Amino acid sequence: MKLYIPKNYRPRLVPETMEQAIKMLKVSFQEELSARLQLRRVTAPLFVLSGTGINDDLNGTERAVSFSIPDIGNAKAEVIHSLAKWKRMKLGAYNIPVGYGLYTDMNAIRADEELSNIHSLYVDQWDWERTVSVEQRNLDFLKSIVEKIYEALKATEQKIYAIYPHITPVLPSKITFIQAEDLLKEYPTLTVKEREREAAKKYGAIFIIGIGGKLSNGEKHDGRAPDYDDWTTESEKGYKGLNGDIVLWNEVLDNAFEVSSMGIRVDKTALLKQLDLENCPERKEFAFHKALLEDQIPLSIGGGIGQSRLCMFFLRCAHIGEVQASLWSDEMIEKCKENNIILK
């Protein structure tokens, strides 16, 4: 059991006020996000058919929760991991032009998740996707979108402070961009998580660029599926990757705190290259991949932003179970209760 107990922890809000704050925070942030990125809300599926290539593979090892459907010839369906590919298909289906996009509430079950302060079996996030042009598939454009998302985070933090003045703002005025390769060079003796911690503590808010491909030490900063984020296209100065993570410094947990994974999505060239690198060229035969290779799906940028993660951060909670209902071991529940952390 991975569990961190902050010293002398006390919740900032009583349970009744916490629920009100969660609602306000979620409504406020999605309004800020949709306005800044020109997104409209759509309804998303909880499950998709297996074998279509629509579901995301995350790191490629997580099991999808699945079941058969008697009324569709016992076809197998699986609960989504995320909606990266589904959203991109919808951009095309709705004919959403360049500069505009969509977002949705994504709810998922990740059965293999190792439970901790920040990881739950239940995943809730805002999944968003926006149509881009060929000319916008570059690092400068990626950074401009990250900055807009960060503006939405800052605006939400100010609204929390206006209503709950004892929860004072902590985000720096600007987010700092760091290449994963440069992070390795700066902290060559540290692990990936240790490098993230040092950088997040130093800057307060960072965007780590280039996640999914191997770094100069032969290791990946983190895993990425080969068929949604572009982690192979060269950007500048020999760097590769048009994707990354937004990571904040979490004072309550005394650690780096990822709130978003995002990036410019693969085009045909990047898709074929990344499928080969990950030894899964057979995916080219899936419906999604065929459509992409036949130019039936628009170019896009997109990502996911954790809803419970943001609630944890802005309301200064020590455990994700304080802001969402899920399942936890009796040992974790009791240990948390002993330290004023009440899980739902």
C-alpha positions as a Markdown table, in Angstrom:
| # | Residue | x | y | z |
|---|---|---|---|---|
| 1 | Met | 0.0 | 0.0 | 0.0 |
| 2 | Lys | 1.5 | 3.3 | -1.1 |
| 3 | Leu | 0.2 | 6.0 | 1.3 |
| 4 | Tyr | 1.7 | 9.3 | 2.4 |
| 5 | Ile | 0.4 | 10.9 | 5.6 |
| 6 | Pro | 1.1 | 14.6 | 5.8 |
| 7 | Lys | 2.3 | 15.7 | 9.3 |
| 8 | Asn | -0.5 | 17.3 | 11.4 |
| 9 | Tyr | -3.0 | 17.1 | 8.5 |
| 10 | Arg | -6.3 | 18.9 | 8.9 |
| 11 | Pro | -8.9 | 19.2 | 6.1 |
| 12 | Arg | -9.5 | 22.8 | 5.0 |
| 13 | Leu | -13.2 | 22.3 | 4.6 |
| 14 | Val | -15.9 | 20.4 | 6.5 |
| 15 | Pro | -17.7 | 17.6 | 4.5 |
| 16 | Glu | -20.8 | 19.6 | 3.7 |
| 17 | Thr | -18.7 | 22.6 | 2.5 |
| 18 | Met | -16.4 | 20.3 | 0.6 |
| 19 | Glu | -19.2 | 19.0 | -1.5 |
| 20 | Gln | -20.3 | 22.5 | -2.4 |
| 21 | Ala | -16.7 | 23.5 | -3.2 |
| 22 | Ile | -16.2 | 20.4 | -5.5 |
| 23 | Lys | -19.3 | 21.3 | -7.5 |
| 24 | Met | -18.3 | 25.0 | -7.8 |
| 25 | Leu | -14.8 | 24.1 | -8.8 |
| 26 | Lys | -15.8 | 21.6 | -11.5 |
| 27 | Val | -18.3 | 24.0 | -13.0 |
| 28 | Ser | -15.9 | 26.9 | -12.9 |
| 29 | Phe | -12.9 | 25.2 | -14.4 |
| 30 | Gln | -14.8 | 23.6 | -17.4 |
| 31 | Glu | -16.3 | 27.0 | -18.2 |
| 32 | Glu | -12.8 | 28.6 | -18.1 |
| 33 | Leu | -11.3 | 25.8 | -20.2 |
| 34 | Ser | -14.0 | 25.8 | -22.8 |
| 35 | Ala | -13.9 | 29.6 | -23.2 |
| 36 | Arg | -10.1 | 29.8 | -23.6 |
| 37 | Leu | -9.8 | 26.8 | -26.0 |
| 38 | Gln | -13.1 | 27.3 | -27.9 |
| 39 | Leu | -14.5 | 24.0 | -26.9 |
| 40 | Arg | -18.1 | 22.8 | -26.8 |
| 41 | Arg | -19.4 | 20.0 | -24.5 |
| 42 | Val | -20.4 | 16.6 | -25.9 |
| 43 | Thr | -21.7 | 13.4 | -24.4 |
| 44 | Ala | -19.2 | 10.6 | -24.3 |
| 45 | Pro | -19.4 | 6.8 | -24.0 |
| 46 | Leu | -18.6 | 4.7 | -20.9 |
| 47 | Phe | -17.6 | 1.7 | -23.1 |
| 48 | Val | -16.7 | 0.9 | -26.7 |
| 49 | Leu | -16.5 | -2.3 | -28.7 |
| 50 | Ser | -13.2 | -4.3 | -28.4 |
| 51 | Gly | -11.0 | -4.7 | -31.4 |
| 52 | Thr | -11.8 | -1.4 | -33.1 |
| 53 | Gly | -8.7 | 0.4 | -31.8 |
| 54 | Ile | -10.8 | 3.2 | -30.3 |
| 55 | Asn | -9.9 | 2.5 | -26.7 |
| 56 | Asp | -6.6 | 3.8 | -25.4 |
| 57 | Asp | -3.8 | 1.4 | -24.3 |
| 58 | Leu | -2.2 | 3.9 | -22.0 |
| 59 | Asn | 1.2 | 2.3 | -21.2 |
| 60 | Gly | 0.1 | -0.8 | -23.1 |
| 61 | Thr | -0.2 | -3.1 | -20.0 |
| 62 | Glu | -3.4 | -2.1 | -18.3 |
| 63 | Arg | -6.4 | -4.5 | -18.6 |
| 64 | Ala | -9.6 | -3.0 | -19.8 |
| 65 | Val | -12.8 | -4.0 | -17.8 |
| 66 | Ser | -14.8 | -5.9 | -20.4 |
| 67 | Phe | -18.1 | -7.7 | -20.8 |
| 68 | Ser | -20.2 | -9.4 | -23.6 |
| 69 | Ile | -23.4 | -8.0 | -25.1 |
| 70 | Pro | -26.0 | -10.7 | -25.8 |
| 71 | Asp | -28.1 | -8.5 | -28.0 |
| 72 | Ile | -25.2 | -7.7 | -30.3 |
| 73 | Gly | -24.2 | -11.4 | -30.9 |
| 74 | Asn | -22.2 | -11.5 | -27.7 |
| 75 | Ala | -19.8 | -8.9 | -29.0 |
| 76 | Lys | -17.2 | -7.9 | -26.5 |
| 77 | Ala | -17.3 | -4.3 | -25.1 |
| 78 | Glu | -14.7 | -2.7 | -22.8 |
| 79 | Val | -14.9 | 0.2 | -20.4 |
| 80 | Ile | -12.8 | 3.1 | -21.8 |
| 81 | His | -9.4 | 4.0 | -20.4 |
| 82 | Ser | -9.6 | 7.4 | -22.0 |
| 83 | Leu | -11.1 | 9.0 | -25.0 |
| 84 | Ala | -8.2 | 10.3 | -27.0 |
| 85 | Lys | -9.1 | 8.4 | -30.2 |
| 86 | Trp | -12.9 | 8.7 | -29.8 |
| 87 | Lys | -12.7 | 12.5 | -29.4 |
| 88 | Arg | -10.6 | 12.8 | -32.6 |
| 89 | Met | -13.1 | 10.8 | -34.5 |
| 90 | Lys | -15.9 | 13.1 | -33.2 |
| 91 | Leu | -14.0 | 16.1 | -34.5 |
| 92 | Gly | -14.4 | 14.7 | -37.9 |
| 93 | Ala | -18.0 | 13.5 | -37.5 |
| 94 | Tyr | -19.1 | 16.9 | -36.3 |
| 95 | Asn | -17.0 | 18.8 | -38.9 |
| 96 | Ile | -15.4 | 21.0 | -36.2 |
| 97 | Pro | -13.1 | 23.5 | -38.0 |
| 98 | Val | -9.5 | 24.4 | -37.1 |
| 99 | Gly | -9.4 | 26.5 | -33.9 |
| 100 | Tyr | -12.4 | 24.9 | -32.3 |
| 101 | Gly | -13.0 | 21.6 | -30.4 |
| 102 | Leu | -14.9 | 19.6 | -27.9 |
| 103 | Tyr | -14.7 | 18.4 | -24.3 |
| 104 | Thr | -16.5 | 15.9 | -22.3 |
| 105 | Asp | -16.7 | 14.3 | -18.8 |
| 106 | Met | -14.7 | 11.1 | -19.0 |
| 107 | Asn | -15.4 | 8.4 | -16.4 |
| 108 | Ala | -13.3 | 5.2 | -16.5 |
| 109 | Ile | -12.3 | 2.2 | -14.4 |
| 110 | Arg | -8.7 | 1.2 | -14.2 |
| 111 | Ala | -8.7 | -2.1 | -12.5 |
| 112 | Asp | -4.9 | -2.5 | -12.3 |
| 113 | Glu | -4.3 | 0.9 | -10.7 |
| 114 | Glu | -2.1 | 0.7 | -7.5 |
| 115 | Leu | -4.1 | 2.6 | -4.9 |
| 116 | Ser | -2.5 | 5.6 | -3.3 |
| 117 | Asn | -3.1 | 9.2 | -2.3 |
| 118 | Ile | -3.5 | 10.1 | -5.9 |
| 119 | His | -4.5 | 6.9 | -7.7 |
| 120 | Ser | -8.0 | 5.3 | -7.6 |
| 121 | Leu | -9.8 | 2.6 | -9.4 |
| 122 | Tyr | -12.2 | 5.3 | -10.6 |
| 123 | Val | -10.9 | 7.9 | -13.0 |
| 124 | Asp | -12.7 | 11.2 | -13.8 |
| 125 | Gln | -11.3 | 13.8 | -16.1 |
| 126 | Trp | -12.2 | 16.4 | -18.6 |
| 127 | Asp | -11.2 | 15.0 | -22.0 |
| 128 | Trp | -10.8 | 17.6 | -24.7 |
| 129 | Glu | -9.8 | 17.7 | -28.3 |
| 130 | Arg | -9.3 | 20.6 | -30.8 |
| 131 | Thr | -8.8 | 20.6 | -34.6 |
| 132 | Val | -5.5 | 21.9 | -35.8 |
| 133 | Ser | -3.9 | 22.7 | -39.1 |
| 134 | Val | -0.7 | 21.2 | -40.5 |
| 135 | Glu | 1.1 | 24.4 | -39.7 |
| 136 | Gln | 0.1 | 24.2 | -36.1 |
| 137 | Arg | 1.8 | 20.9 | -35.5 |
| 138 | Asn | 4.8 | 22.5 | -33.8 |
| 139 | Leu | 6.2 | 23.1 | -30.3 |
| 140 | Asp | 5.3 | 26.8 | -30.2 |
| 141 | Phe | 1.6 | 26.0 | -30.8 |
| 142 | Leu | 1.7 | 23.3 | -28.1 |
| 143 | Lys | 3.1 | 25.7 | -25.6 |
| 144 | Ser | 0.4 | 28.3 | -26.5 |
| 145 | Ile | -2.3 | 25.8 | -25.7 |
| 146 | Val | -0.6 | 24.8 | -22.4 |
| 147 | Glu | -0.5 | 28.5 | -21.4 |
| 148 | Lys | -4.2 | 28.8 | -22.0 |
| 149 | Ile | -4.9 | 25.8 | -19.8 |
| 150 | Tyr | -2.7 | 27.2 | -17.2 |
| 151 | Glu | -4.7 | 30.5 | -17.3 |
| 152 | Ala | -7.8 | 28.5 | -16.7 |
| 153 | Leu | -6.1 | 26.9 | -13.6 |
| 154 | Lys | -5.1 | 30.3 | -12.3 |
| 155 | Ala | -8.6 | 31.7 | -12.8 |
| 156 | Thr | -10.1 | 28.8 | -10.9 |
| 157 | Glu | -7.7 | 29.2 | -8.1 |
| 158 | Gln | -8.7 | 32.8 | -7.7 |
| 159 | Lys | -12.4 | 31.9 | -7.6 |
| 160 | Ile | -11.7 | 29.4 | -4.8 |
| 161 | Tyr | -9.8 | 32.0 | -2.9 |
| 162 | Ala | -12.6 | 34.5 | -3.2 |
| 163 | Ile | -15.1 | 32.1 | -1.6 |
| 164 | Tyr | -12.7 | 30.3 | 0.8 |
| 165 | Pro | -10.1 | 33.0 | 1.7 |
| 166 | His | -8.3 | 30.7 | 4.1 |
| 167 | Ile | -7.2 | 28.6 | 1.0 |
| 168 | Thr | -4.6 | 31.0 | -0.4 |
| 169 | Pro | -3.3 | 30.8 | -4.0 |
| 170 | Val | 0.0 | 29.0 | -4.5 |
| 171 | Leu | 0.4 | 28.8 | -8.3 |
| 172 | Pro | 3.2 | 30.8 | -9.8 |
| 173 | Ser | 2.4 | 33.5 | -12.4 |
| 174 | Lys | 3.8 | 31.5 | -15.3 |
| 175 | Ile | 4.2 | 27.8 | -16.1 |
| 176 | Thr | 7.8 | 26.7 | -16.9 |
| 177 | Phe | 8.5 | 24.5 | -20.0 |
| 178 | Ile | 11.1 | 21.7 | -19.6 |
| 179 | Gln | 12.2 | 19.1 | -22.0 |
| 180 | Ala | 12.3 | 15.6 | -20.5 |
| 181 | Glu | 15.8 | 15.2 | -22.0 |
| 182 | Asp | 17.0 | 18.4 | -20.2 |
| 183 | Leu | 15.5 | 17.2 | -17.0 |
| 184 | Leu | 17.6 | 14.0 | -17.3 |
| 185 | Lys | 20.7 | 16.1 | -17.9 |
| 186 | Glu | 20.1 | 18.3 | -14.9 |
| 187 | Tyr | 19.4 | 15.4 | -12.6 |
| 188 | Pro | 21.2 | 12.4 | -14.1 |
| 189 | Thr | 21.4 | 10.4 | -10.9 |
| 190 | Leu | 17.8 | 10.7 | -10.0 |
| 191 | Thr | 14.8 | 8.5 | -11.0 |
| 192 | Val | 12.1 | 10.0 | -13.2 |
| 193 | Lys | 9.8 | 10.7 | -10.3 |
| 194 | Glu | 12.6 | 12.2 | -8.3 |
| 195 | Arg | 13.5 | 14.5 | -11.3 |
| 196 | Glu | 9.9 | 15.6 | -11.5 |
| 197 | Arg | 9.8 | 16.3 | -7.8 |
| 198 | Glu | 12.9 | 18.5 | -7.9 |
| 199 | Ala | 11.7 | 20.5 | -10.9 |
| 200 | Ala | 8.1 | 21.0 | -9.6 |
| 201 | Lys | 9.4 | 22.1 | -6.3 |
| 202 | Lys | 11.8 | 24.6 | -8.0 |
| 203 | Tyr | 9.3 | 26.2 | -10.4 |
| 204 | Gly | 5.9 | 25.5 | -8.8 |
| 205 | Ala | 4.3 | 24.6 | -12.2 |
| 206 | Ile | 6.0 | 22.8 | -15.1 |
| 207 | Phe | 5.2 | 21.3 | -18.5 |
| 208 | Ile | 7.5 | 18.4 | -19.2 |
| 209 | Ile | 7.9 | 18.0 | -23.0 |
| 210 | Gly | 8.6 | 14.8 | -24.9 |
| 211 | Ile | 7.1 | 11.8 | -23.1 |
| 212 | Gly | 6.9 | 8.4 | -24.7 |
| 213 | Gly | 10.2 | 8.0 | -26.6 |
| 214 | Lys | 13.5 | 6.9 | -25.3 |
| 215 | Leu | 15.8 | 9.5 | -23.8 |
| 216 | Ser | 19.6 | 9.6 | -24.2 |
| 217 | Asn | 20.0 | 7.1 | -21.3 |
| 218 | Gly | 17.9 | 4.6 | -23.3 |
| 219 | Glu | 14.9 | 4.9 | -20.9 |
| 220 | Lys | 11.5 | 6.6 | -21.3 |
| 221 | His | 10.5 | 9.4 | -19.1 |
| 222 | Asp | 7.1 | 7.7 | -19.0 |
| 223 | Gly | 5.1 | 5.4 | -21.3 |
| 224 | Arg | 2.7 | 6.6 | -24.0 |
| 225 | Ala | 0.5 | 4.6 | -26.3 |
| 226 | Pro | 1.9 | 4.8 | -29.9 |
| 227 | Asp | -1.3 | 5.9 | -31.6 |
| 228 | Tyr | -2.5 | 9.1 | -30.0 |
| 229 | Asp | 0.3 | 11.5 | -28.8 |
| 230 | Asp | 3.1 | 12.4 | -31.2 |
| 231 | Trp | 6.3 | 11.6 | -29.3 |
| 232 | Thr | 8.7 | 11.1 | -32.2 |
| 233 | Thr | 8.4 | 14.2 | -34.4 |
| 234 | Glu | 11.5 | 16.4 | -34.1 |
| 235 | Ser | 10.6 | 19.8 | -32.7 |
| 236 | Glu | 13.8 | 22.0 | -32.3 |
| 237 | Lys | 17.5 | 21.6 | -31.4 |
| 238 | Gly | 17.3 | 17.8 | -31.9 |
| 239 | Tyr | 14.5 | 17.4 | -29.3 |
| 240 | Lys | 11.6 | 15.0 | -30.2 |
| 241 | Gly | 8.0 | 15.0 | -29.1 |
| 242 | Leu | 5.0 | 17.3 | -29.4 |
| 243 | Asn | 3.4 | 16.2 | -26.1 |
| 244 | Gly | 3.8 | 16.4 | -22.4 |
| 245 | Asp | 2.4 | 16.6 | -18.8 |
| 246 | Ile | 1.4 | 19.5 | -16.7 |
| 247 | Val | 2.9 | 19.0 | -13.2 |
| 248 | Leu | 2.3 | 21.2 | -10.2 |
| 249 | Trp | 4.1 | 21.4 | -6.8 |
| 250 | Asn | 1.7 | 20.0 | -4.2 |
| 251 | Glu | 2.6 | 21.4 | -0.8 |
| 252 | Val | 0.2 | 19.0 | 1.1 |
| 253 | Leu | 1.8 | 15.9 | -0.4 |
| 254 | Asp | 5.3 | 17.4 | -0.6 |
| 255 | Asn | 5.6 | 16.1 | -4.1 |
| 256 | Ala | 5.1 | 16.7 | -7.8 |
| 257 | Phe | 1.5 | 16.4 | -8.8 |
| 258 | Glu | 0.5 | 15.6 | -12.4 |
| 259 | Val | -2.9 | 17.1 | -13.4 |
| 260 | Ser | -2.9 | 16.7 | -17.2 |
| 261 | Ser | -1.4 | 14.6 | -19.9 |
| 262 | Met | -1.8 | 16.1 | -23.4 |
| 263 | Gly | -0.2 | 16.6 | -26.8 |
| 264 | Ile | -0.5 | 17.1 | -30.5 |
| 265 | Arg | -1.8 | 13.9 | -31.9 |
| 266 | Val | -0.1 | 11.6 | -34.4 |
| 267 | Asp | -0.3 | 12.3 | -38.1 |
| 268 | Lys | 0.2 | 9.4 | -40.6 |
| 269 | Thr | 4.0 | 9.6 | -40.5 |
| 270 | Ala | 4.2 | 9.6 | -36.7 |
| 271 | Leu | 1.6 | 6.9 | -36.4 |
| 272 | Leu | 3.5 | 4.5 | -38.6 |
| 273 | Lys | 6.8 | 5.2 | -37.0 |
| 274 | Gln | 5.5 | 4.8 | -33.5 |
| 275 | Leu | 3.6 | 1.6 | -34.2 |
| 276 | Asp | 6.9 | 0.2 | -35.6 |
| 277 | Leu | 8.9 | 1.4 | -32.5 |
| 278 | Glu | 6.4 | -0.3 | -30.2 |
| 279 | Asn | 6.3 | -3.5 | -32.3 |
| 280 | Cys | 2.6 | -3.3 | -33.0 |
| 281 | Pro | 2.3 | -2.6 | -36.7 |
| 282 | Glu | -0.8 | -4.9 | -36.9 |
| 283 | Arg | -2.8 | -2.0 | -35.4 |
| 284 | Lys | -2.9 | -0.5 | -38.8 |
| 285 | Glu | -5.8 | -2.8 | -39.6 |
| 286 | Phe | -8.0 | -1.4 | -36.8 |
| 287 | Ala | -10.8 | 0.9 | -37.8 |
| 288 | Phe | -9.5 | 4.0 | -36.2 |
| 289 | His | -6.0 | 3.6 | -37.6 |
| 290 | Lys | -7.3 | 2.9 | -41.1 |
| 291 | Ala | -9.4 | 6.0 | -41.0 |
| 292 | Leu | -6.4 | 8.1 | -39.9 |
| 293 | Leu | -4.1 | 6.7 | -42.6 |
| 294 | Glu | -6.8 | 7.4 | -45.2 |
| 295 | Asp | -7.2 | 11.1 | -44.1 |
| 296 | Gln | -10.7 | 10.5 | -42.7 |
| 297 | Ile | -9.8 | 12.0 | -39.3 |
| 298 | Pro | -8.6 | 15.5 | -38.8 |
| 299 | Leu | -5.3 | 16.6 | -37.3 |
| 300 | Ser | -5.8 | 17.5 | -33.6 |
| 301 | Ile | -4.4 | 18.4 | -30.2 |
| 302 | Gly | -5.9 | 17.1 | -27.0 |
| 303 | Gly | -5.6 | 15.8 | -23.6 |
| 304 | Gly | -7.1 | 14.9 | -20.3 |
| 305 | Ile | -7.3 | 17.0 | -17.1 |
| 306 | Gly | -8.0 | 15.1 | -13.9 |
| 307 | Gln | -11.2 | 16.4 | -12.1 |
| 308 | Ser | -10.5 | 14.8 | -8.8 |
| 309 | Arg | -6.8 | 15.7 | -9.1 |
| 310 | Leu | -7.8 | 19.4 | -9.5 |
| 311 | Cys | -10.2 | 19.2 | -6.6 |
| 312 | Met | -7.5 | 17.7 | -4.4 |
| 313 | Phe | -5.0 | 20.4 | -5.3 |
| 314 | Phe | -7.2 | 23.4 | -5.0 |
| 315 | Leu | -9.0 | 22.3 | -1.9 |
| 316 | Arg | -5.7 | 21.1 | -0.3 |
| 317 | Cys | -6.7 | 17.5 | 0.2 |
| 318 | Ala | -4.3 | 14.8 | 1.2 |
| 319 | His | -6.1 | 11.9 | -0.5 |
| 320 | Ile | -8.1 | 11.5 | -3.7 |
| 321 | Gly | -10.7 | 9.6 | -1.7 |
| 322 | Glu | -11.7 | 12.9 | 0.1 |
| 323 | Val | -13.1 | 14.2 | -3.2 |
| 324 | Gln | -14.4 | 11.1 | -4.9 |
| 325 | Ala | -16.2 | 7.9 | -4.0 |
| 326 | Ser | -14.3 | 4.7 | -4.7 |
| 327 | Leu | -13.0 | 1.5 | -3.1 |
| 328 | Trp | -10.1 | 1.3 | -0.7 |
| 329 | Ser | -8.6 | -1.4 | 1.5 |
| 330 | Asp | -9.7 | -1.5 | 5.2 |
| 331 | Glu | -6.1 | -0.9 | 6.1 |
| 332 | Met | -5.9 | 2.4 | 4.1 |
| 333 | Ile | -9.3 | 3.6 | 5.4 |
| 334 | Glu | -8.3 | 3.1 | 9.0 |
| 335 | Lys | -4.8 | 4.5 | 8.6 |
| 336 | Cys | -6.3 | 7.6 | 6.9 |
| 337 | Lys | -9.0 | 8.0 | 9.6 |
| 338 | Glu | -6.3 | 7.9 | 12.3 |
| 339 | Asn | -4.7 | 11.0 | 10.6 |
| 340 | Asn | -7.9 | 13.1 | 9.9 |
| 341 | Ile | -8.2 | 11.9 | 6.3 |
| 342 | Ile | -11.8 | 10.8 | 5.8 |
| 343 | Leu | -12.3 | 8.7 | 2.7 |
| 344 | Lys | -15.7 | 8.7 | 0.9 |
